[in-house]
Amino acid sequence: MKIRIVNTSEHPLPHYETIYSAGMDLRAHVPEPSTLQPLERAIVKTGLFIELPIGYEAQVRPRSGLAARKGITVLNSPGTIDADYRGEIGVILVNLSNEPFTIENGERIAQLVIAKHERAIWEEVDELSETERGTGGFGSTGVQ
């Protein structure tokens, strides 16, 4: 599938690292390094603008290595970019570690997954069908 993209950064376009990859890395497009203190959050711009077809979204997700090694994650994970959004892609990063983290220009900060989605049509009813789980909530199916 072809997706129209404008790249105002000096960084390469997001790309799949392997044939098996679902996500493409997003890079920070910042004029100078900035530091996220512990528990601080910031919107980090990418310099990318995309035009998705109707029926698709782009999901902004954390990079697992950055989250595991540095405690840096995407706050609203996954962040959704709708097909009608034409603004610059920004990533809401949060530092969940106890150490300051410096974001450098060009640093891989998140990943982008393009996903097809359905649109729901509600059918209002008076009751729902029965299931074995029923109304059991969080943890009701067990721990193992």
C-alpha positions as CSV (number, residue, x, y, z in Angstrom):
1,M,0.0,0.0,0.0
2,K,1.3,3.5,-0.8
3,I,0.9,6.2,1.7
4,R,1.7,9.9,0.9
5,I,4.3,11.4,3.3
6,V,6.0,14.8,3.7
7,N,9.3,14.7,5.4
8,T,10.6,18.1,6.7
9,S,13.4,16.5,8.7
10,E,16.8,15.6,7.5
11,H,16.2,12.0,8.6
12,P,15.4,9.0,6.4
13,L,11.7,8.0,6.0
14,P,10.5,5.4,8.5
15,H,11.1,1.9,7.1
16,Y,10.7,-1.7,8.1
17,E,14.0,-3.1,9.4
18,T,13.1,-6.7,8.3
19,I,10.5,-8.4,6.1
20,Y,8.8,-9.6,9.4
21,S,8.6,-6.1,11.0
22,A,5.2,-4.7,11.8
23,G,6.4,-1.3,12.9
24,M,8.7,1.4,11.5
25,D,10.9,3.5,13.8
26,L,10.0,7.2,14.2
27,R,12.9,9.6,14.8
28,A,13.0,12.8,16.9
29,H,13.2,16.0,14.8
30,V,14.4,18.5,17.4
31,P,16.5,21.6,16.9
32,E,18.7,20.8,20.0
33,P,18.9,18.0,22.5
34,S,16.3,18.1,25.3
35,T,16.2,16.3,28.6
36,L,13.2,14.5,30.1
37,Q,13.5,14.4,33.9
38,P,12.0,11.4,35.8
39,L,8.2,11.4,35.4
40,E,8.3,14.2,33.0
41,R,6.5,14.0,29.6
42,A,6.9,15.9,26.4
43,I,5.6,15.9,22.8
44,V,8.5,15.2,20.5
45,K,8.1,16.2,16.9
46,T,9.2,14.0,14.0
47,G,9.0,16.2,10.9
48,L,6.6,13.8,9.3
49,F,3.2,14.4,7.9
50,I,1.1,11.6,6.4
51,E,-2.1,11.1,4.4
52,L,-3.7,7.7,5.2
53,P,-6.5,6.2,3.2
54,I,-10.0,5.9,4.8
55,G,-10.2,2.7,6.9
56,Y,-6.6,2.9,8.1
57,E,-4.9,4.4,11.2
58,A,-1.3,4.8,12.2
59,Q,-0.5,3.6,15.7
60,V,2.4,5.2,17.6
61,R,3.9,2.6,20.0
62,P,6.8,2.5,22.3
63,R,10.1,1.0,21.2
64,S,10.6,-2.0,23.5
65,G,14.4,-1.6,23.9
66,L,14.0,2.1,24.9
67,A,11.3,1.2,27.4
68,A,13.3,-1.8,28.9
69,R,16.7,-0.1,29.0
70,K,15.8,3.5,29.7
71,G,12.2,3.5,31.0
72,I,11.1,5.8,28.1
73,T,7.6,5.0,26.7
74,V,4.8,6.5,24.8
75,L,2.3,7.9,27.2
76,N,-0.9,7.3,25.3
77,S,0.1,4.0,23.9
78,P,-0.9,3.3,21.3
79,G,-1.4,6.8,20.0
80,T,-3.8,6.9,17.1
81,I,-3.3,9.0,13.9
82,D,-6.6,9.2,12.1
83,A,-6.9,9.2,8.3
84,D,-8.1,12.8,8.2
85,Y,-5.2,14.2,10.4
86,R,-2.7,16.3,8.3
87,G,-0.5,17.8,11.1
88,E,3.0,16.8,12.1
89,I,3.3,13.5,13.8
90,G,4.3,14.1,17.5
91,V,5.1,11.4,20.0
92,I,4.1,11.9,23.7
93,L,7.1,10.5,25.5
94,V,7.3,10.0,29.3
95,N,10.3,9.1,31.4
96,L,9.3,6.4,33.9
97,S,12.9,5.9,35.1
98,N,14.7,7.5,38.0
99,E,17.3,9.0,35.7
100,P,17.2,12.0,33.3
101,F,17.0,11.0,29.6
102,T,18.3,13.2,26.8
103,I,16.5,13.1,23.5
104,E,18.9,13.7,20.6
105,N,18.0,14.8,17.1
106,G,17.5,11.7,14.9
107,E,17.1,9.4,17.9
108,R,14.6,6.5,17.3
109,I,11.9,7.3,19.9
110,A,8.9,5.2,18.9
111,Q,7.5,3.0,16.2
112,L,4.7,3.4,13.8
113,V,2.3,0.6,12.8
114,I,-0.2,1.1,9.9
115,A,-3.4,-0.8,10.7
116,K,-6.7,-1.4,9.0
117,H,-9.8,-0.8,11.2
118,E,-13.5,-1.3,11.0
119,R,-16.3,1.2,11.8
120,A,-18.9,0.0,14.2
121,I,-22.6,0.4,13.9
122,W,-24.3,0.1,17.3
123,E,-27.3,-2.1,17.6
124,E,-29.1,-1.1,20.8
125,V,-30.7,-4.1,22.6
126,D,-32.2,-4.8,26.0
127,E,-29.9,-7.6,26.9
128,L,-26.7,-9.4,25.7
129,S,-26.1,-13.1,25.1
130,E,-24.8,-15.3,28.0
131,T,-21.2,-16.5,28.2
132,E,-19.2,-18.6,30.6
133,R,-17.4,-15.5,31.8
134,G,-20.5,-13.4,32.1
135,T,-19.9,-10.1,34.0
136,G,-16.6,-11.2,35.5
137,G,-14.1,-8.3,35.3
138,F,-10.4,-7.8,35.7
139,G,-8.7,-11.1,36.7
140,S,-11.9,-13.1,36.6
141,T,-10.4,-15.7,34.2
142,G,-7.6,-16.6,36.6
143,V,-3.9,-15.9,36.8
144,Q,-2.5,-18.9,35.0
